[in-house]
């Protein structure tokens, strides 16, 4: 009963400082410990978050993960639930032998599209699916199991839960009338185990067991159709969990197993009703390992037990090994906007509430750190899925998969500029594993060589999600967008072996598709037929099926330009280069719409539709900006008008749904120099879309989703430094209220790192380090009155200019001090 009143008790005592202390002695066998009843101060992580109450639901849980296994920590003191997950746990669905044969009806589709019968064209894939009996669906992401930890309930005098971003620990501290306790968890990136520790000023008495995540009534049919066994077990000091799946596809996942090893410092444990009941322990340590099973008839339990038996049983040792790797990744980058010191100490609940009135700089700093932490923690075997690595539901929205028309791209967008380039391998590996599926899709859907990537995927590279409204088989841009990340890795790192052996081959296959797919109109210009602008329809047509979506054209042009540049670096494929140059020369030109905005569809008679969450027509402003836009003032003005219209839509919805669309809108605004609009978007993204555990949301205040965890740090980095090979622009989009600050560890295209950039009024200081000898053009945020430097030469110093040439030696830090006029 006392525990049920925990929240009320916590509210009552949260800000009370007890002035009297009662010292009591508690005898632990031969050990006597003194405990003060005065409320103690719990430590706050230097870089991390604190929260003053347990999670109301799993979406507000604390997050920890090593990229392969994840943990959601609810934070209840006496009846704790920790939900574990694994990156490979996608529940198998029945698979066909191949994608639908849309290619056999491609001429029919194209003819209808040219006649303006868009809806009729969109019905053809639906009809073909019915004829073939194609019922494939994406394998949904599911949780592994719950860890339940139950202690005797007592009144709570003080409580705190926290996440240390530098160590990856999720920590729950609480104090009762007689004792204080601390429960800590992290998921080791080195040892690949979940580590849980419980300590207190009293001996620990608790029970621990593994059990399946509770199934809501509306989920039971889904679970019964897909899951056969869900069984937790216990023996001696071992906890086990086994689950197998009813659908078994060739070489596919058949189930999974988890094992927990209990290690006690003092005390005893016994088995009681499928639980381990622990008595009088000084410390409880639990090591957990989860493995997917591809042959469920052969148990993995003994292998998992052997693995855990060889691990250290000292929490501090295990943490030190993990924190050395995780912490080094996280600490490569730091943002300081000089947020108020008192704001930085606020609990997340207080900080989010304060931001409803005015967005403090501290919440921008906090969201920046939280985003990078979440992406590090959820990137490993796979890139982050829609929920990163975590799930507290059997029926994840959109199956918790990988959405290639913006979500996944946004989630990984910060890995390169935010100084985590090695984590991009999870993205590259994921797509390379599916290359045969992508080739098969290109052939079956379009009778094309090369690759076609579906808009949404989990374990296969086939289109499974499409219909009359969401005619996603008509979107051909995913492969080109994906290829751009391969090219970006080359631009940032200068890894020529990667360019030759991974990036260029992938880019060529994406380009090969266009060589077969593109058609030519009567005017000699290329026609994209069919085409699709995710996930919007024109203002004068309800169908999303279209011709010449601007995004499709942008992706193709970007891809072909990147292929040409790579081929020249590698001195290969001269005939291909000529073909690609010819295709680019025949691409439709970007256009200004009748209302002065930037056109989303380059086809006569198609009207704009600004009231939509996507901003697909601005694709080529997301990353390295498109010279065809930036060199044309009329187009830049049209882009600005489009951003204005999208902002009106967002303001009317108080931010609205699909937060990653705001990231892409913000990047577009930043890259054309729109300071005020970019700042407003960053304030929205930092304050409206975060849980109390600082996981990110898809909508304002709801729907757990990882996209902006990657996208917001990327957007902020672009506001402070923009780069192209040989060009660096400092503070291109600096909001007035960011008058003083610093950022460390920004990676740039051209093998250069901003070790530190600081600014204070007219004083700007930057430390650059290049991996190669090179001369760059440095663009400053205004005309300068003086520039001084160390270890480099600065040329063309002109008091009327805001640019200069900087010679960077290989491997040496170069410090440049600038005073602006």
RAMOUR-V918792 format. One record per backbone hydrogen bond with DSSP energy under -0.5 kcal/mol. NH is the residue of the N-H (numbers start at 0). CO is the residue of the C=O. If there is no record, write none. Layout:
# RAMOUR-V918792
nh->NH co->CO
nh->NH co->CO
This chain:
# RAMOUR-V918792
nh->4 co->0
nh->5 co->2
nh->8 co->4
nh->9 co->5
nh->10 co->6
nh->11 co->7
nh->12 co->8
nh->13 co->9
nh->15 co->12
nh->17 co->15
nh->22 co->20
nh->23 co->21
nh->23 co->34
nh->25 co->32
nh->26 co->24
nh->27 co->25
nh->27 co->30
nh->28 co->26
nh->29 co->27
nh->30 co->27
nh->32 co->25
nh->34 co->23
nh->36 co->21
nh->41 co->39
nh->48 co->162
nh->50 co->160
nh->54 co->73
nh->59 co->56
nh->60 co->57
nh->61 co->72
nh->63 co->70
nh->65 co->68
nh->66 co->376
nh->69 co->84
nh->70 co->63
nh->71 co->82
nh->72 co->61
nh->72 co->70
nh->73 co->71
nh->73 co->80
nh->79 co->148
nh->81 co->146
nh->82 co->71
nh->82 co->80
nh->83 co->81
nh->83 co->144
nh->84 co->69
nh->86 co->67
nh->88 co->85
nh->89 co->87
nh->90 co->88
nh->90 co->139
nh->101 co->99
nh->102 co->443
nh->104 co->101
nh->105 co->102
nh->108 co->104
nh->109 co->105
nh->110 co->106
nh->111 co->107
nh->112 co->108
nh->113 co->109
nh->114 co->110
nh->115 co->112
nh->116 co->111
nh->117 co->115
nh->120 co->116
nh->121 co->117
nh->122 co->118
nh->123 co->119
nh->123 co->120
nh->124 co->120
nh->125 co->121
nh->126 co->122
nh->127 co->123
nh->128 co->124
nh->129 co->125
nh->130 co->126
nh->131 co->127
nh->132 co->128
nh->132 co->129
nh->133 co->128
nh->134 co->132
nh->139 co->90
nh->140 co->398
nh->141 co->88
nh->143 co->83
nh->144 co->83
nh->145 co->210
nh->146 co->81
nh->147 co->145
nh->147 co->208
nh->148 co->79
nh->149 co->206
nh->150 co->77
nh->151 co->204
nh->156 co->174
nh->157 co->174
nh->159 co->172
nh->160 co->50
nh->161 co->170
nh->162 co->48
nh->163 co->168
nh->164 co->46
nh->164 co->162
nh->165 co->46
nh->166 co->163
nh->167 co->163
nh->168 co->163
nh->169 co->184
nh->170 co->161
nh->170 co->168
nh->171 co->182
nh->172 co->159
nh->173 co->180
nh->174 co->157
nh->175 co->178
nh->180 co->173
nh->181 co->198
nh->182 co->171
nh->183 co->196
nh->184 co->169
nh->185 co->194
nh->187 co->185
nh->187 co->192
nh->191 co->187
nh->193 co->287
nh->194 co->185
nh->194 co->192
nh->195 co->285
nh->196 co->183
nh->197 co->283
nh->198 co->181
nh->199 co->281
nh->200 co->179
nh->203 co->280
nh->205 co->277
nh->206 co->149
nh->207 co->275
nh->208 co->147
nh->210 co->145
nh->215 co->213
nh->218 co->215
nh->219 co->215
nh->219 co->216
nh->222 co->218
nh->223 co->219
nh->224 co->220
nh->225 co->221
nh->226 co->222
nh->227 co->243
nh->228 co->243
nh->230 co->241
nh->232 co->239
nh->234 co->237
nh->237 co->234
nh->238 co->259
nh->239 co->232
nh->240 co->257
nh->241 co->230
nh->242 co->255
nh->243 co->228
nh->244 co->253
nh->245 co->225
nh->247 co->245
nh->248 co->246
nh->251 co->248
nh->253 co->292
nh->254 co->292
nh->255 co->242
nh->256 co->290
nh->257 co->240
nh->258 co->288
nh->259 co->238
nh->260 co->286
nh->261 co->236
nh->261 co->259
nh->262 co->284
nh->264 co->282
nh->265 co->263
nh->267 co->278
nh->269 co->276
nh->271 co->274
nh->274 co->271
nh->275 co->207
nh->276 co->269
nh->276 co->274
nh->277 co->205
nh->277 co->275
nh->278 co->267
nh->280 co->203
nh->281 co->264
nh->282 co->264
nh->283 co->197
nh->284 co->262
nh->284 co->282
nh->285 co->195
nh->286 co->260
nh->287 co->193
nh->288 co->258
nh->290 co->256
nh->292 co->254
nh->297 co->294
nh->298 co->296
nh->303 co->299
nh->304 co->300
nh->305 co->301
nh->306 co->302
nh->307 co->303
nh->308 co->304
nh->309 co->305
nh->309 co->306
nh->310 co->307
nh->314 co->312
nh->317 co->313
nh->318 co->314
nh->319 co->315
nh->320 co->316
nh->321 co->317
nh->322 co->318
nh->323 co->319
nh->324 co->320
nh->324 co->321
nh->325 co->321
nh->326 co->322
nh->327 co->323
nh->328 co->324
nh->329 co->325
nh->330 co->326
nh->331 co->328
nh->332 co->329
nh->333 co->743
nh->335 co->741
nh->343 co->339
nh->344 co->340
nh->345 co->342
nh->347 co->49
nh->350 co->346
nh->351 co->347
nh->352 co->348
nh->353 co->349
nh->354 co->350
nh->355 co->351
nh->355 co->352
nh->356 co->353
nh->357 co->353
nh->359 co->357
nh->362 co->359
nh->363 co->359
nh->364 co->360
nh->365 co->361
nh->366 co->362
nh->367 co->363
nh->368 co->364
nh->369 co->365
nh->370 co->366
nh->371 co->367
nh->372 co->368
nh->373 co->369
nh->374 co->370
nh->375 co->371
nh->376 co->372
nh->377 co->373
nh->378 co->374
nh->378 co->375
nh->379 co->377
nh->379 co->381
nh->380 co->66
nh->381 co->66
nh->384 co->387
nh->385 co->400
nh->387 co->384
nh->388 co->386
nh->389 co->386
nh->395 co->140
nh->395 co->393
nh->398 co->395
nh->399 co->396
nh->400 co->397
nh->401 co->456
nh->402 co->400
nh->403 co->401
nh->403 co->454
nh->404 co->454
nh->405 co->402
nh->407 co->402
nh->409 co->405
nh->410 co->406
nh->411 co->407
nh->412 co->408
nh->412 co->409
nh->414 co->411
nh->416 co->412
nh->417 co->413
nh->418 co->415
nh->419 co->414
nh->422 co->419
nh->423 co->420
nh->424 co->421
nh->425 co->422
nh->426 co->422
nh->426 co->423
nh->427 co->423
nh->428 co->424
nh->429 co->425
nh->430 co->426
nh->431 co->427
nh->432 co->428
nh->433 co->429
nh->433 co->430
nh->434 co->431
nh->437 co->433
nh->438 co->434
nh->439 co->435
nh->440 co->436
nh->441 co->437
nh->442 co->438
nh->443 co->439
nh->444 co->440
nh->445 co->441
nh->446 co->442
nh->447 co->441
nh->450 co->508
nh->451 co->437
nh->456 co->401
nh->457 co->459
nh->463 co->461
nh->465 co->463
nh->466 co->469
nh->470 co->468
nh->471 co->469
nh->473 co->470
nh->474 co->471
nh->475 co->473
nh->480 co->476
nh->481 co->477
nh->482 co->478
nh->483 co->479
nh->484 co->480
nh->484 co->481
nh->485 co->481
nh->486 co->482
nh->487 co->483
nh->488 co->484
nh->489 co->485
nh->490 co->486
nh->491 co->487
nh->492 co->488
nh->493 co->489
nh->495 co->493
nh->498 co->494
nh->499 co->495
nh->500 co->496
nh->501 co->497
nh->502 co->497
nh->503 co->498
nh->505 co->501
nh->506 co->502
nh->507 co->503
nh->508 co->504
nh->509 co->505
nh->510 co->506
nh->511 co->507
nh->512 co->508
nh->513 co->509
nh->514 co->510
nh->515 co->511
nh->515 co->512
nh->516 co->512
nh->517 co->513
nh->518 co->526
nh->520 co->524
nh->523 co->520
nh->525 co->585
nh->526 co->518
nh->528 co->526
nh->530 co->545
nh->532 co->543
nh->533 co->531
nh->535 co->532
nh->537 co->542
nh->538 co->606
nh->540 co->537
nh->545 co->530
nh->547 co->527
nh->549 co->599
nh->552 co->548
nh->553 co->549
nh->554 co->550
nh->555 co->551
nh->556 co->552
nh->557 co->553
nh->558 co->554
nh->559 co->555
nh->560 co->556
nh->561 co->557
nh->562 co->558
nh->563 co->559
nh->564 co->560
nh->565 co->561
nh->566 co->562
nh->567 co->563
nh->568 co->564
nh->569 co->565
nh->570 co->566
nh->571 co->566
nh->576 co->572
nh->577 co->573
nh->578 co->574
nh->579 co->575
nh->580 co->576
nh->581 co->577
nh->582 co->578
nh->583 co->579
nh->584 co->580
nh->585 co->581
nh->585 co->582
nh->586 co->583
nh->592 co->596
nh->595 co->592
nh->597 co->637
nh->598 co->590
nh->598 co->596
nh->601 co->547
nh->602 co->600
nh->605 co->602
nh->606 co->604
nh->611 co->609
nh->617 co->614
nh->618 co->615
nh->620 co->617
nh->621 co->618
nh->624 co->622
nh->625 co->619
nh->628 co->625
nh->629 co->625
nh->630 co->626
nh->631 co->628
nh->634 co->631
nh->635 co->631
nh->636 co->632
nh->637 co->633
nh->638 co->634
nh->639 co->635
nh->640 co->636
nh->641 co->637
nh->642 co->638
nh->643 co->639
nh->644 co->640
nh->645 co->641
nh->646 co->642
nh->647 co->643
nh->648 co->644
nh->649 co->645
nh->650 co->646
nh->651 co->647
nh->652 co->648
nh->653 co->650
nh->654 co->649
nh->655 co->652
nh->658 co->697
nh->660 co->657
nh->661 co->657
nh->661 co->658
nh->662 co->658
nh->663 co->659
nh->664 co->660
nh->665 co->661
nh->666 co->662
nh->667 co->663
nh->668 co->664
nh->669 co->665
nh->670 co->666
nh->671 co->667
nh->671 co->668
nh->672 co->669
nh->673 co->668
nh->674 co->672
nh->677 co->673
nh->678 co->674
nh->679 co->675
nh->680 co->676
nh->681 co->677
nh->682 co->678
nh->683 co->679
nh->684 co->680
nh->685 co->681
nh->686 co->682
nh->686 co->683
nh->687 co->683
nh->690 co->694
nh->693 co->690
nh->696 co->688
nh->697 co->701
nh->697 co->702
nh->698 co->701
nh->699 co->655
nh->700 co->687
nh->700 co->698
nh->701 co->698
nh->704 co->695
nh->705 co->385
nh->708 co->705
nh->709 co->705
nh->709 co->706
nh->710 co->706
nh->711 co->707
nh->713 co->709
nh->714 co->710
nh->715 co->711
nh->716 co->712
nh->717 co->713
nh->718 co->714
nh->719 co->715
nh->720 co->716
nh->721 co->728
nh->723 co->726
nh->726 co->723
nh->727 co->776
nh->728 co->721
nh->729 co->727
nh->729 co->778
nh->730 co->719
nh->732 co->718
nh->733 co->730
nh->734 co->732
nh->737 co->734
nh->740 co->758
nh->741 co->335
nh->742 co->756
nh->743 co->333
nh->744 co->753
nh->745 co->753
nh->746 co->416
nh->746 co->744
nh->747 co->751
nh->749 co->490
nh->750 co->490
nh->750 co->491
nh->751 co->747
nh->752 co->768
nh->753 co->745
nh->754 co->752
nh->754 co->766
nh->755 co->766
nh->756 co->742
nh->757 co->764
nh->758 co->740
nh->759 co->762
nh->760 co->738
nh->762 co->759
nh->763 co->761
nh->763 co->817
nh->764 co->757
nh->765 co->815
nh->766 co->755
nh->767 co->765
nh->767 co->813
nh->768 co->752
nh->769 co->808
nh->769 co->811
nh->770 co->750
nh->773 co->807
nh->775 co->805
nh->776 co->725
nh->777 co->775
nh->777 co->803
nh->778 co->727
nh->778 co->776
nh->779 co->801
nh->783 co->800
nh->784 co->818
nh->785 co->818
nh->787 co->816
nh->789 co->814
nh->792 co->806
nh->794 co->792
nh->794 co->804
nh->797 co->795
nh->800 co->797
nh->803 co->777
nh->804 co->794
nh->805 co->775
nh->806 co->792
nh->807 co->773
nh->807 co->805
nh->808 co->806
nh->810 co->769
nh->811 co->808
nh->813 co->767
nh->814 co->789
nh->814 co->812
nh->815 co->765
nh->816 co->787
nh->817 co->763
nh->818 co->785
nh->819 co->761
nh->819 co->817
nh->820 co->782
